[in-house]
Amino acid sequence: MEILHINWLAVFVASLSSFVIGAIWFGPKTFYPVWMKALGRKWPAERVEMSGAETALLFGGTYIAALMQVITLAVVIAFARLAADGFDAGTGALFGFVLSVGFGAFASLSHRLFGQADHKGANALKVWLIEVGQDVLAVTVAGAILGAWA
């Protein structure tokens, strides 16, 4: 007997949306240059060469991370649906936002503050805002997708 109803197509679409949001967020015309500067790194003028295994780890790991976030959110939303009717895209987005800010964003703040290579708090805060901003947006959109697709 299935206790939780999870729409796996919605999970797949939501995880892809997270991957796409990340690609746009960290694009060369969006936050990538500011992020690199705040990290104390130079924006590479030439293409960075990586082996096939490194590329697979980088992009595959990023997608798996997004997929795991969305599956976890889908489970939370499935339990919430058991408790109350009327769960929609807006409610899903709210769940995604609250969980991503409360658990995701603030769980990483101390790591970023203490882990900043140049030990500059302002740069660490800027890096943190850029990194978690993408996470919050991606999980909020994923919540909307999961909420809309019962």
N, CA, C and O of each residue as an XYZ file, in Angstrom:
600
protein
N       0.836     -1.181      0.000
C       0.000      0.000      0.000
C       0.884      1.249      0.000
O       1.808      1.370      0.805
N       0.595      2.145     -0.886
C       1.360      3.382     -0.993
C       0.824      4.407      0.000
O      -0.339      4.804     -0.068
N       1.678      4.829      0.917
C       1.269      5.817      1.908
C       1.381      7.227      1.338
O       0.477      8.044      1.513
N       2.489      7.514      0.656
C       2.725      8.835      0.095
C       2.583      8.802     -1.415
O       3.080      7.898     -2.087
N       1.905      9.793     -1.924
C       1.807      9.921     -3.369
C       2.837     10.955     -3.827
O       2.761     12.129     -3.465
N       3.788     10.502     -4.619
C       4.794     11.396     -5.179
C       4.705     11.291     -6.689
O       4.766     10.197     -7.251
N       4.561     12.422     -7.333
C       4.513     12.483     -8.787
C       5.956     12.547     -9.282
O       6.590     13.600     -9.222
N       6.471     11.429     -9.768
C       7.877     11.337    -10.167
C       8.187     12.161    -11.409
O       9.321     12.605    -11.586
N       7.195     12.371    -12.271
C       7.414     13.256    -13.414
C       7.630     14.692    -12.926
O       8.498     15.403    -13.431
N       6.833     15.106    -11.944
C       7.011     16.440    -11.364
C       8.381     16.560    -10.696
O       9.029     17.601    -10.800
N       8.821     15.513    -10.019
C      10.152     15.508     -9.393
C      11.231     15.690    -10.459
O      12.156     16.483    -10.280
N      11.113     14.962    -11.559
C      12.089     15.061    -12.644
C      12.097     16.464    -13.249
O      13.163     17.046    -13.447
N      10.916     17.009    -13.544
C      10.825     18.347    -14.135
C      11.362     19.396    -13.161
O      12.094     20.301    -13.563
N      11.003     19.277    -11.895
C      11.470     20.233    -10.888
C      12.990     20.159    -10.721
O      13.641     21.190    -10.551
N      13.558     18.958    -10.767
C      15.018     18.842    -10.641
C      15.710     19.418    -11.865
O      16.773     20.028    -11.744
N      15.128     19.236    -13.032
C      15.688     19.868    -14.235
C      15.597     21.389    -14.146
O      16.525     22.093    -14.545
N      14.474     21.898    -13.622
C      14.338     23.353    -13.484
C      15.407     23.896    -12.542
O      15.945     24.978    -12.780
N      15.717     23.169    -11.488
C      16.767     23.593    -10.559
C      18.119     23.661    -11.265
O      18.897     24.592    -11.056
N      18.380     22.672    -12.093
C      19.635     22.620    -12.847
C      19.722     23.807    -13.812
O      20.774     24.435    -13.931
N      18.624     24.109    -14.494
C      18.587     25.229    -15.445
C      18.728     26.567    -14.720
O      19.457     27.449    -15.174
N      18.030     26.714    -13.592
C      18.149     27.947    -12.806
C      19.597     28.166    -12.384
O      20.105     29.285    -12.457
N      20.254     27.109    -11.947
C      21.667     27.217    -11.554
C      22.549     27.629    -12.718
O      23.459     28.442    -12.555
N      22.283     27.070    -13.898
C      23.083     27.415    -15.078
C      22.915     28.885    -15.445
O      23.884     29.546    -15.821
N      21.702     29.396    -15.339
C      21.457     30.809    -15.649
C      22.030     31.703    -14.544
O      22.677     32.711    -14.828
N      21.790     31.331    -13.295
C      22.228     32.124    -12.147
C      23.739     32.336    -12.162
O      24.222     33.439    -11.902
N      24.481     31.273    -12.468
C      25.938     31.351    -12.466
C      26.506     31.521    -13.869
O      27.635     31.112    -14.141
N      25.726     32.121    -14.757
C      26.189     32.385    -16.116
C      27.148     33.564    -16.170
O      27.239     34.341    -15.220
N      27.866     33.698    -17.289
C      28.851     34.771    -17.414
C      28.244     36.168    -17.453
O      28.949     37.151    -17.222
N      26.961     36.273    -17.738
C      26.304     37.589    -17.786
C      25.434     37.830    -16.551
O      24.761     38.857    -16.456
N      25.447     36.889    -15.611
C      24.661     37.075    -14.388
C      25.615     37.161    -13.197
O      26.374     38.126    -13.101
N      25.601     36.188    -12.292
C      26.363     36.319    -11.052
C      27.762     35.717    -11.075
O      28.520     35.925    -10.127
N      28.131     34.985    -12.109
C      29.438     34.330    -12.112
C      30.595     35.304    -11.896
O      31.434     35.047    -11.032
N      30.681     36.413    -12.641
C      31.828     37.313    -12.436
C      31.901     37.898    -11.017
O      32.982     37.989    -10.435
N      30.760     38.288    -10.473
C      30.717     38.851     -9.116
C      31.089     37.778     -8.095
O      31.818     38.046     -7.139
N      30.591     36.583     -8.302
C      30.856     35.457     -7.409
C      32.351     35.133     -7.394
O      32.937     34.966     -6.324
N      32.970     35.045     -8.572
C      34.398     34.742     -8.665
C      35.228     35.809     -7.957
O      36.161     35.492     -7.219
N      34.884     37.062     -8.185
C      35.622     38.161     -7.557
C      35.487     38.100     -6.039
O      36.470     38.281     -5.320
N      34.275     37.847     -5.551
C      34.053     37.769     -4.099
C      34.777     36.576     -3.488
O      35.169     36.617     -2.322
N      34.957     35.512     -4.271
C      35.722     34.351     -3.796
C      37.230     34.627     -3.785
O      38.010     33.855     -3.227
N      37.623     35.738     -4.411
C      39.038     36.055     -4.488
C      39.730     35.331     -5.632
O      40.953     35.191     -5.639
N      38.945     34.873     -6.596
C      39.492     34.148     -7.742
C      39.367     35.013     -8.985
O      38.510     35.894     -9.061
N      40.225     34.753     -9.950
C      40.152     35.470    -11.221
C      39.225     34.728    -12.158
O      39.187     33.498    -12.185
N      38.487     35.496    -12.918
C      37.611     34.922    -13.920
C      38.507     34.401    -15.029
O      39.266     35.169    -15.619
N      38.433     33.102    -15.325
C      39.341     32.557    -16.344
C      39.076     33.185    -17.712
O      37.943     33.235    -18.191
N      40.159     33.660    -18.321
C      40.048     34.260    -19.651
C      39.911     33.178    -20.724
O      39.323     33.407    -21.781
N      40.454     32.019    -20.440
C      40.354     30.915    -21.391
C      39.489     29.811    -20.802
O      39.211     29.785    -19.603
N      39.081     28.920    -21.654
C      38.244     27.801    -21.227
C      39.043     26.884    -20.308
O      40.191     26.540    -20.594
N      38.419     26.497    -19.208
C      39.061     25.590    -18.264
C      38.936     24.172    -18.812
O      37.841     23.715    -19.141
N      40.051     23.495    -18.906
C      40.046     22.122    -19.412
C      39.836     21.148    -18.255
O      40.517     21.219    -17.232
N      38.888     20.246    -18.437
C      38.616     19.210    -17.436
C      38.536     17.871    -18.152
O      38.165     17.802    -19.324
N      38.887     16.816    -17.441
C      38.738     15.482    -18.009
C      37.249     15.134    -18.055
O      36.423     15.805    -17.436
N      36.924     14.078    -18.795
C      35.535     13.630    -18.860
C      34.999     13.249    -17.493
O      33.841     13.522    -17.177
N      35.842     12.615    -16.675
C      35.418     12.219    -15.329
C      35.161     13.441    -14.448
O      34.213     13.460    -13.664
N      36.012     14.461    -14.582
C      35.813     15.679    -13.794
C      34.533     16.406    -14.214
O      33.794     16.919    -13.373
N      34.283     16.444    -15.517
C      33.064     17.075    -16.027
C      31.837     16.315    -15.551
O      30.847     16.916    -15.132
N      31.906     14.988    -15.617
C      30.786     14.158    -15.161
C      30.535     14.369    -13.670
O      29.386     14.464    -13.240
N      31.603     14.440    -12.886
C      31.452     14.664    -11.448
C      30.851     16.042    -11.180
O      29.956     16.177    -10.346
N      31.334     17.054    -11.875
C      30.849     18.417    -11.677
C      29.370     18.550    -12.021
O      28.573     18.993    -11.194
N      29.004     18.166    -13.243
C      27.612     18.331    -13.677
C      26.703     17.225    -13.149
O      25.559     17.485    -12.778
N      27.204     16.000    -13.114
C      26.411     14.896    -12.568
C      26.143     15.089    -11.088
O      25.025     14.872    -10.620
N      27.165     15.494    -10.354
C      26.998     15.747     -8.925
C      26.033     16.885     -8.651
O      25.240     16.833     -7.711
N      26.112     17.919     -9.487
C      25.193     19.050     -9.349
C      23.757     18.618     -9.594
O      22.849     19.013     -8.861
N      23.551     17.803    -10.629
C      22.184     17.334    -10.906
C      21.695     16.402     -9.797
O      20.550     16.522     -9.361
N      22.528     15.487     -9.337
C      22.130     14.562     -8.262
C      21.756     15.359     -7.007
O      20.789     15.022     -6.324
N      22.515     16.408     -6.708
C      22.193     17.241     -5.543
C      20.824     17.889     -5.709
O      20.026     17.906     -4.772
N      20.550     18.422     -6.898
C      19.237     19.030     -7.153
C      18.137     17.987     -7.052
O      17.081     18.247     -6.475
N      18.378     16.822     -7.607
C      17.394     15.739     -7.555
C      17.098     15.336     -6.115
O      15.936     15.130     -5.763
N      18.121     15.219     -5.281
C      17.909     14.841     -3.881
C      17.144     15.923     -3.120
O      16.305     15.611     -2.276
N      17.429     17.198     -3.415
C      16.670     18.276     -2.782
C      15.202     18.176     -3.160
O      14.325     18.309     -2.307
N      14.936     17.942     -4.435
C      13.551     17.897     -4.910
C      12.832     16.665     -4.365
O      11.661     16.758     -3.996
N      13.496     15.527     -4.305
C      12.866     14.333     -3.734
C      12.511     14.587     -2.264
O      11.418     14.235     -1.821
N      13.417     15.185     -1.524
C      13.151     15.492     -0.118
C      11.966     16.447      0.012
O      11.090     16.251      0.854
N      11.949     17.472     -0.821
C      10.819     18.414     -0.809
C       9.523     17.708     -1.186
O       8.476     17.990     -0.603
N       9.578     16.798     -2.147
C       8.386     16.047     -2.553
C       7.844     15.210     -1.401
O       6.629     15.100     -1.235
N       8.725     14.624     -0.611
C       8.289     13.831      0.550
C       7.622     14.739      1.584
O       6.569     14.393      2.121
N       8.224     15.895      1.865
C       7.637     16.837      2.825
C       6.260     17.297      2.338
O       5.306     17.352      3.114
N       6.168     17.625      1.055
C       4.891     18.068      0.495
C       3.868     16.942      0.532
O       2.694     17.189      0.805
N       4.290     15.712      0.264
C       3.365     14.575      0.319
C       2.801     14.398      1.731
O       1.610     14.130      1.893
N       3.648     14.546      2.747
C       3.159     14.465      4.124
C       2.214     15.634      4.436
O       1.199     15.449      5.107
N       2.545     16.823      3.955
C       1.679     17.984      4.188
C       0.320     17.788      3.535
O      -0.699     18.201      4.089
N       0.295     17.166      2.373
C      -0.973     16.895      1.692
C      -1.828     15.911      2.478
O      -3.057     15.976      2.425
N      -1.189     15.003      3.206
C      -1.958     14.071      4.045
C      -2.659     14.822      5.182
O      -3.741     14.433      5.622
N      -2.028     15.896      5.646
C      -2.573     16.652      6.777
C      -3.624     17.672      6.371
O      -4.509     17.994      7.163
N      -3.539     18.185      5.149
C      -4.469     19.249      4.749
C      -4.715     19.217      3.247
O      -3.804     18.979      2.454
N      -5.954     19.459      2.881
C      -6.302     19.569      1.463
C      -5.944     20.966      0.957
O      -5.583     21.851      1.733
N      -6.052     21.141     -0.346
C      -5.874     22.463     -0.935
C      -4.440     22.851     -1.179
O      -4.119     24.037     -1.264
N      -3.576     21.873     -1.293
C      -2.165     22.155     -1.552
C      -2.004     22.463     -3.036
O      -2.342     21.636     -3.883
N      -1.483     23.664     -3.358
C      -1.358     24.071     -4.760
C       0.043     24.615     -5.022
O       0.934     24.480     -4.184
N       0.232     25.230     -6.191
C       1.545     25.761     -6.573
C       2.035     26.811     -5.581
O       3.213     26.827     -5.225
N       1.145     27.679     -5.138
C       1.541     28.715     -4.183
C       1.993     28.129     -2.850
O       2.989     28.566     -2.272
N       1.255     27.143     -2.376
C       1.629     26.491     -1.116
C       2.950     25.741     -1.281
O       3.804     25.761     -0.394
N       3.103     25.086     -2.417
C       4.358     24.384     -2.691
C       5.533     25.342     -2.738
O       6.599     25.053     -2.194
N       5.340     26.496     -3.395
C       6.397     27.505     -3.455
C       6.737     28.010     -2.057
O       7.909     28.207     -1.734
N       5.715     28.221     -1.224
C       5.950     28.672      0.143
C       6.741     27.635      0.936
O       7.675     27.982      1.658
N       6.369     26.368      0.801
C       7.116     25.293      1.464
C       8.570     25.296      0.993
O       9.491     25.228      1.808
N       8.771     25.374     -0.311
C      10.124     25.394     -0.855
C      10.930     26.562     -0.336
O      12.096     26.409      0.029
N      10.311     27.733     -0.302
C      10.999     28.935      0.166
C      11.386     28.809      1.636
O      12.540     29.029      2.002
N      10.418     28.455      2.472
C      10.674     28.376      3.915
C      11.733     27.323      4.233
O      12.638     27.575      5.028
N      11.626     26.158      3.622
C      12.600     25.102      3.892
C      13.989     25.465      3.364
O      14.994     25.195      4.021
N      14.046     26.073      2.181
C      15.357     26.410      1.623
C      16.038     27.526      2.403
O      17.259     27.514      2.562
N      15.268     28.484      2.887
C      15.865     29.552      3.691
C      16.219     29.023      5.078
O      17.345     29.186      5.548
N      15.251     28.393      5.721
C      15.438     27.962      7.107
C      16.480     26.878      7.295
O      17.310     26.960      8.201
N      16.444     25.864      6.446
C      17.389     24.754      6.602
C      18.597     24.885      5.689
O      19.725     24.649      6.121
N      18.381     25.250      4.453
C      19.472     25.287      3.491
C      20.380     26.488      3.643
O      21.584     26.346      3.857
N      19.800     27.671      3.531
C      20.608     28.886      3.509
C      21.363     29.100      4.818
O      22.579     29.291      4.818
N      20.643     29.066      5.918
C      21.293     29.405      7.176
C      22.171     28.288      7.722
O      23.016     28.529      8.584
N      21.980     27.077      7.234
C      22.889     26.001      7.628
C      24.281     26.227      7.058
O      25.268     25.759      7.626
N      24.369     26.935      5.950
C      25.662     27.121      5.296
C      26.350     28.443      5.651
O      27.502     28.650      5.270
N      25.683     29.328      6.360
C      26.256     30.648      6.619
C      27.569     30.570      7.401
O      28.551     31.194      7.000
N      27.611     29.835      8.483
C      28.849     29.790      9.268
C      29.975     29.133      8.477
O      31.137     29.516      8.613
N      29.632     28.134      7.644
C      30.666     27.495      6.814
C      31.280     28.518      5.867
O      32.496     28.560      5.683
N      30.433     29.334      5.273
C      30.917     30.340      4.321
C      31.724     31.407      5.040
O      32.777     31.810      4.546
N      31.262     31.875      6.194
C      31.983     32.925      6.913
C      33.366     32.457      7.344
O      34.342     33.196      7.210
N      33.456     31.244      7.857
C      34.748     30.728      8.316
C      35.591     30.160      7.179
O      36.812     30.067      7.311
N      34.966     29.777      6.065
C      35.684     29.138      4.972
C      36.157     30.076      3.878
O      36.783     29.631      2.917
N      35.871     31.362      4.003
C      36.273     32.315      2.967
C      37.795     32.384      2.910
O      38.449     32.630      3.923
N      38.350     32.166      1.729
C      39.806     32.098      1.557
C      40.506     33.381      1.981
O      41.584     33.324      2.573
N      39.915     34.540      1.691
C      40.582     35.797      2.032
C      40.209     36.308      3.432
O      40.686     37.364      3.849
N      39.369     35.576      4.150
C      38.951     35.894      5.521
C      38.279     37.260      5.635
O      38.314     37.882      6.696
N      37.675     37.723      4.557
C      36.965     38.996      4.572
C      35.470     38.721      4.692
O      34.862     38.117      3.808
N      34.893     39.172      5.794
C      33.489     38.909      6.082
C      32.534     39.436      5.030
O      31.541     38.783      4.709
N      32.824     40.620      4.486
C      31.932     41.195      3.475
C      31.919     40.331      2.214
O      30.865     40.105      1.620
N      33.089     39.854      1.813
C      33.154     38.963      0.647
C      32.442     37.651      0.935
O      31.734     37.123      0.078
N      32.631     37.125      2.142
C      31.973     35.868      2.518
C      30.463     36.023      2.468
O      29.763     35.131      1.989
N      29.960     37.137      2.953
C      28.520     37.374      2.937
C      28.005     37.506      1.510
O      26.929     37.001      1.192
N      28.758     38.177      0.649
C      28.369     38.328     -0.752
C      28.333     36.958     -1.441
O      27.388     36.654     -2.169
N      29.354     36.137     -1.212
C      29.393     34.791     -1.797
C      28.210     33.985     -1.303
O      27.548     33.304     -2.086
N      27.941     34.058     -0.011
C      26.833     33.308      0.580
C      25.502     33.734     -0.031
O      24.679     32.886     -0.378
N      25.287     35.031     -0.164
C      24.032     35.522     -0.750
C      23.858     35.051     -2.192
O      22.759     34.674     -2.597
N      24.936     35.072     -2.960
C      24.851     34.606     -4.349
C      24.560     33.109     -4.385
O      23.685     32.661     -5.126
N      25.286     32.342     -3.590
C      25.116     30.888     -3.610
C      23.744     30.462     -3.098
O      23.066     29.660     -3.740
N      23.332     30.988     -1.960
C      22.046     30.551     -1.416
C      20.875     31.187     -2.134
O      19.770     30.646     -2.116
N      21.101     32.334     -2.769
C      20.035     32.936     -3.566
C      19.579     31.995     -4.667
O      18.382     31.841     -4.912
N      20.532     31.373     -5.319
C      20.208     30.393     -6.360
C      19.485     29.191     -5.762
O      18.508     28.703     -6.329
N      19.963     28.720     -4.628
C      19.318     27.569     -3.980
C      17.874     27.891     -3.596
O      16.967     27.099     -3.849
N      17.672     29.044     -2.989
C      16.325     29.433     -2.546
C      15.387     29.554     -3.745
O      14.260     29.060     -3.704
N      15.843     30.204     -4.801
C      15.008     30.325     -5.997
C      14.695     28.956     -6.588
O      13.546     28.679     -6.931
N      15.698     28.106     -6.709
C      15.498     26.786     -7.322
C      14.533     25.927     -6.504
O      13.662     25.271     -7.075
N      14.673     25.921     -5.187
C      13.798     25.087     -4.347
C      12.397     25.692     -4.275
O      11.418     24.953     -4.164
N      12.283     27.007     -4.335
C      10.960     27.645     -4.375
C      10.233     27.275     -5.651
O       9.052     26.930     -5.608
N      10.912     27.338     -6.787
C      10.307     26.952     -8.075
C       9.979     25.461     -8.056
O       8.917     25.059     -8.530
N      10.862     24.654     -7.525
C      10.595     23.211     -7.421
C       9.351     22.963     -6.573
O       8.530     22.112     -6.915
N       9.205     23.689     -5.484
C       8.009     23.557     -4.646
C       6.753     23.929     -5.390
O       5.721     23.277     -5.234
N       6.825     24.983     -6.208
C       5.663     25.379     -7.010
C       5.289     24.277     -8.004
O       4.111     23.968     -8.185
N       6.288     23.695     -8.636
C       6.027     22.614     -9.585
C       5.408     21.416     -8.886
O       4.415     20.858     -9.355
N       5.999     21.021     -7.761
C       5.477     19.868     -7.011
C       4.077     20.160     -6.466
O       3.215     19.281     -6.461
N       3.857     21.376     -6.016
C       2.548     21.740     -5.488
C       1.466     21.740     -6.571
O       0.319     21.375     -6.314
N       1.838     22.147     -7.760
C       0.882     22.218     -8.865
C       0.541     20.835     -9.415
O      -0.585     20.595     -9.851
N       1.519     19.927     -9.393
C       1.319     18.591     -9.951
C       1.056     17.597     -8.835
O       1.971     16.920     -8.367
N      -0.155     17.515     -8.426
C      -0.532     16.603     -7.324
C      -0.183     15.168     -7.635
O      -0.432     14.281     -6.819
